[in-house]
Amino acid sequence: YSVMMAVVAGAARHGKATVRDAELVLGRMGQARLRPDVVTYNAMLAACVGVAQQGRASLQDGAKVVAMMTSDGVVPDAVTLNTLLEVVAEAARHGKATVRDGDKVLDMMREAGVGMDMTTYRALRKVWDATSPPAGGSVHSGKGAVDKRAHMMAPTERQAAYAR
């Protein structure tokens, strides 16, 4: 079923599948009395990324997948949370996510003890680029917000900034 979910994710990237299609695959697993694992849920999130690329998904769609995952006793990993951040990045390109949504995912990463890596930084950069004001401005959404200049810091400096 993980393969079926990966097929749905690929189809979603081309506008040929929806989050609902991924939910149907998950439902079929339940009918077959198979328990989805982290790989299955990560593929479902990848489908959310594909749908978000088409402008038809937001953080709420990805968060719903993570909520289903945790209710099934599956622990989100770095791939899960980075993929959720990709959902935010793609949704931001269509005005369906903000820097604050990216901050929410970073908070989830902190709470889960998941460290940031280059995938995290790339996704954050996409969020910043999609939500940034005209040249010279900074992206700021209140307490804990990400400053646009953070992309110029070395990764260890950024990690320290987010750890605060």
C-alpha positions in Angstrom: 0.0 0.0 0.0 3.0 2.3 0.5 3.6 1.9 -3.3 0.0 2.7 -4.0 0.3 5.8 -1.9 3.5 6.8 -3.7 1.6 6.4 -7.0 -1.1 8.7 -5.7 1.7 11.2 -4.7 3.1 11.2 -8.2 -0.3 11.6 -9.7 -1.0 14.5 -7.3 2.1 16.3 -8.6 0.6 16.2 -12.0 -2.9 17.3 -10.9 -4.3 13.8 -11.4 -5.0 13.0 -7.7 -6.2 14.6 -4.6 -5.7 14.3 -0.8 -9.0 12.3 -0.9 -7.5 9.7 -3.2 -4.7 9.2 -0.6 -7.3 8.9 2.1 -9.0 6.2 0.1 -5.8 4.2 -0.1 -5.5 4.5 3.6 -9.1 3.3 4.0 -8.3 0.3 1.8 -5.4 -0.6 4.1 -7.8 -0.5 7.1 -10.3 -2.8 5.2 -7.4 -5.2 4.6 -6.5 -4.9 8.3 -3.1 -3.6 7.5 -1.6 -0.9 9.7 0.0 2.0 7.9 3.6 2.8 8.9 5.7 6.0 8.8 6.6 5.3 5.1 2.9 5.1 4.2 2.0 8.3 6.0 5.1 10.1 4.5 3.9 9.1 1.1 0.5 10.4 1.9 2.1 13.7 2.9 4.0 13.7 -0.4 0.6 13.5 -2.0 -0.4 16.6 0.0 2.7 18.4 -1.4 1.6 17.5 -5.0 -1.9 18.8 -4.3 -0.4 22.0 -2.7 1.7 22.5 -5.9 -1.6 22.7 -7.7 -2.9 25.3 -5.2 -5.4 22.9 -3.7 -4.0 22.1 -0.3 -2.7 23.9 2.8 -1.1 23.3 6.1 -4.4 22.0 7.5 -4.4 19.2 5.0 -0.9 18.1 6.0 -1.6 18.6 9.7 -4.7 16.3 9.3 -2.4 13.5 7.9 0.0 14.0 10.9 -2.9 13.9 13.3 -4.1 10.6 11.7 -0.6 9.3 11.9 -0.2 10.0 15.6 -3.7 8.8 16.5 -2.6 5.5 14.8 0.4 5.4 17.1 2.9 6.1 14.3 5.6 8.6 15.4 6.4 11.4 12.9 10.1 11.5 11.9 12.3 14.0 10.2 11.0 13.1 6.7 7.4 13.5 8.0 8.0 17.0 9.4 10.1 18.2 6.5 7.4 17.0 4.1 4.8 18.9 6.1 7.0 22.0 5.7 7.1 21.3 2.0 3.3 21.4 2.0 3.5 24.8 3.7 6.1 26.0 1.1 3.9 24.9 -1.9 0.7 26.3 -0.3 2.5 29.6 0.3 3.2 30.0 -3.4 -0.6 30.0 -3.9 -1.3 32.3 -1.0 -2.6 29.5 1.2 0.1 29.5 3.8 2.2 32.1 5.7 5.5 32.3 7.5 3.5 31.7 10.7 2.5 28.3 9.3 6.1 27.5 8.7 6.8 28.5 12.3 4.1 26.0 13.5 5.9 23.2 11.7 9.2 24.3 13.2 7.6 24.2 16.6 6.4 20.7 15.9 9.9 19.7 15.0 11.3 21.2 18.2 8.6 19.4 20.3 9.4 16.1 18.5 13.2 16.5 19.0 13.7 16.5 15.2 16.7 18.5 14.1 16.7 20.8 11.1 18.6 19.7 8.0 19.2 21.1 4.5 15.7 19.9 3.4 14.3 22.0 6.2 16.2 25.1 5.2 15.3 24.7 1.5 11.6 24.5 2.4 11.9 27.5 4.7 13.5 29.4 1.9 10.6 28.6 -0.3 8.1 29.8 2.3 10.1 33.1 2.7 10.4 33.6 -1.0 6.6 33.0 -1.5 5.6 35.3 1.4 8.3 38.0 1.4 7.4 41.6 0.9 9.0 43.8 -1.8 12.8 43.9 -1.9 14.5 45.0 1.3 11.7 44.1 3.6 11.7 41.4 6.3 9.2 38.7 6.9 7.9 39.0 10.4 4.8 37.4 11.9 5.1 38.1 15.6 6.7 36.1 18.4 9.1 33.4 17.2 8.8 34.6 13.6 11.5 33.9 11.1 13.6 36.8 9.9 14.2 36.8 6.1 17.9 37.3 6.7 18.2 33.9 8.5 18.8 32.2 5.1 22.2 33.9 5.0 23.3 32.4 8.4 25.4 29.3 8.6 23.2 26.2 9.4 24.5 26.0 13.0 23.6 29.7 13.6 20.1 29.1 12.2 19.7 26.1 14.4 20.6 28.2 17.4 18.2 30.9 16.4 15.3 28.4 16.1 16.2 26.7 19.3 15.4 29.9 21.3 
